[in-house]
Amino acid sequence: MKRVLFLCSQNRLRSPTAEQVFSMYAGLDVASAGLNHDAETPVTPELIEWSEIIFVMERAHRSRLSKRFARWVGDRRVICLDIPDEFEYMDPALVKILKARVLRHLPQV
């Protein structure tokens, strides 16, 4: 079982969509969180340690993750999906982009 963490800013639209979409895939255990302090579910060191691979939505997220949680990120793969904050929760266009960009990094799924 591969443990995957999806991160965005607020954990309201993009990362919860990713969590919902990929929770249906066999072989994946998924979670999502936000990097802002007022996120719905703020990222924690425990969530990062739990994960094996982390997907961030924007380059700024990777930078904030590295600055605030470097000690816990360690050698985990952190992949930027380059998905701007312009989608609603479960937007079909967002789901399509997520599948195209995430699945190439999870060949066993």
C-alpha angles and dihedrals in degrees: 000000000000115000110218128185122197118201134190133149106275103011089231107107122002105032095041088050090052091047091051094046097047096040085078093061119098113236095030130103106190139189136169137207143163131246096216117093090236095049120136088247110012117212114255134193088249092057091049092049089049092054128084096190129022125204117197123191099220139022090246088061092055090050094049091046091052093047098046101033107025092128092059101035091063111151097341116133110254113192125189113216095191094224113154123220096258104105135090123229110289092000105172091229090053092048090052093050092047093052092048095048103036102042093059087065093048104054094164092063 
